[in-house]
Amino acid sequence: SGRIPIKAVSLQIENSADVDVCVKAVGANDDYILCLIFDENDHVLISLWSLHEHDEILPMRFTLIYHNKSSLNLFDLPANNSEHLYIASTDGDFRMLDLLKIKPKTKVLALSTDDTAQQSNVLQNKQLDRLVCLSDDMIAISTIEHINFLDRKNLSVILKRIDLNETLFNWHMINQDDNNKIVITIDSSQTFITMYRQEKNDLSTLNPMKISFRSNVQYIQLIQTTTIMDNDEKKRAYILILLDDKTIQLLDTNKLSQTSLQPKGLFTRIKNYNISNTCISACEYDLNCPLVMQSSNNRTLTSELLYSFKNMNIEHITMLNNGQYYVVVNSEYIVYIYSLHNLDRSIFEYNLKIKSQSKFFSFQTYDSNIIIFMFIDQFIVLQLKFYDIENIFRVQWEQILSIPIRDAEYSLEFTPTKRFLILKQSLNLEDDPNLNDFRIFSCDSQFKISPITEPITYIKSKIASKGKITAFMRYVSLYTRPVLWIAYHGTILHVRLPSYLAELEIRSDYHSWMRHSLAIYGKTTEKSSLSITITSLAVKLPSDSCVASGADDGSIILWHLTGKCTHDVLDSIHMDTITCLKFDINTSRLFSSSLDRTIAIWSPITLLHVLRVHIPIERIDLFSISNILLARGKFWGFARLMMFYIGNYLQQSPSIQQNSTKKNFQNVPSAQACDVASWAL
């Protein structure tokens, strides 16, 4: 503890809100505490305190008052010599104090020439507003017009000057290491920064470099960090940029360029998003226009804001016909279709309010001409036809199909052969929120859809009234056969479409086989394993050779469907509920996500890597064309997307033939798996 005698006649402190205080540790071993107090008249009280391990009260070496008008921005200490204090007044009076050479004083005295190691007037007739010590040989001082680099030994010599015109409103100095300095200026619109990097104390190398952002810059800071995913755990220096959409971006100081800005393709508070074969489209709360990310000619994923839709109040967006058209829905539930090459004129318009007055929440596109619009109580299927001469779409036919009214959103998904449409809707049960109702719709070659009236049903007992079960957890479709695998608590059942009856998979010895809970119990012998609930299923496509199941205890099992009925229990990596499982169609890699904020990569039972993120993961998707893993979670109640560049972990498997899509992109340089494309405060 220590008391600073601030009751000096020349120090004006009446309202603490008008007082600024700065405390710094100084000295070779941080043996001293430097305290600066700026009063209401911007006069400065400078005090130095000795730190001794056994002293309860800090002994004060001296307290001096600098009567010239100054501010927190007009003092600094060199990074390699914190015993020297540089301070300036707004009118150009400059002082350098060697703190440890000032004689101890018992009274509060005015700063005199005897206490100053160097004193001079700099930039006369200019008002100073910022001082930064670059080294013992160089100081940067800014006015409203320039950033001036001065020789410390001769402050009258200006080594270099950067103009601060009306487009710039702020600047920062980053000391990267002993030899490199970075000056950052921010434009008045705050949408980009200009960086001037000094190499080896040669100011002639201060060449400007512009880094653009999609949102306004609010704050910049240099941080030292050890990236979690780095195997060597080397420390890196990043420039942290806070944007006004409550996200941050990082710039590696060793790779100062637009391409090194992380994360790439930033999504923030997502309303909704859709994934096609070639792009990702999303609508956000923070932006007035949709955002689209797609593979470009140089085999990277590029993001684009669709400013043409800025004033249309777009609520939903997706792609049609392999990314050739944008399909958007505005806040008035009007559907528009635009060609990718002409966003000024719509080629289709459809009013959803005429068809339904209930709540609209999502839509999906299939093939080149099918759109399904989902309402709470029904869904509408449109088949479109494109007329080349008129260059427009028209409705060829439409269907309206009702669903059970539960006031709950649902999902629709075609089986891989497009012969069946599966509807999954939550039952909204408080005691078991994982239970869903599953219904089957058959689909003919013209995409005409017919409902199968009965929900998927498992007849557990033909005698007991409670033996008929119609609520399940998850399902997954096989690629080669019309079969669904469906989870009921700790057991996996199968449904042979178009039948709606779920059955146990019986082995040749007449014992049921795919029981996740019994398999875990057989390995752990813990009775709690018997109450495990399956929360995720995935099938390996296109071979259908195995099914993966994940449970609420974090366990994962691979069930091999070819040859003998065997299974593998994967290592216990996840410590919470498995939320999603995905197989990469080109390799044998399995991806698993969990509420414990981890994503694991398996090949197929060997753990390759664990990605750790900052929010619980609810869903993952593979965007294989660009070697990207998408992860969705919720943060502060809003959906967020994260992107992982996983090319290093998608090497070709000798047992899986690589398809043409993978061959086209096998030479894509792989970014590190730690490059997360969403950061949130």
Secondary structure, DSSP 8 states (H G I E B T S, - for coil): --------TT---S-GGG-EEEEEEESTTS-EEEEEEE-TTS-EEEEEEE--TT-SS--EEEEEEE-S---GGGEE--TT-TTEEEEE-TTSEEEEEEGGGS---SSEEE--GGG-SEEEE-STTS---EEEE-SSSEEEEE-SSEEEEEETTEEEEEEEEEE--TTEEEEEEEE-SSSEEEEEEEETT-SEEEEEEEETTEEEEEEEEEEE-SS-EEEEEEEEEE-TT-SS--EEEEEEEEETTSBEEEEETTS-SGGGEESSS---SEEEEEE-SSEEEEEESS-SS-EEEEE-TTSSEEEEE-GGGTTTTEEEEEEETTTTEEEEEETT-EEEEEETTEEEEEEEEEESTTT--S-EEEEEEETTTEEEEEESSEEEEEEEEEETTTTEEEEEEEEEEE----S--EEEEE-TTSSEEEEEEE---SS-TT-EEEEEEEE-TT--EEE-SS--EEES-SSSGGGEE--BS-EEE-SSSSEEEEEETTEEEEEETT--EEEE-B-TTS-B--BHHHHHHHHH--GGGGG--EEEEEE-TTTT-EEEEEETTS-EEEEE-SSS-EEEE------S-EEEEEE-TTSS-EEEEETTSEEEEESSSSEEEEEE-SS-EEEEEEEGGGTEEEEEEEETTEEEEEEEE-GGG----TTS---HHHHHTTT-----TT--S--B-
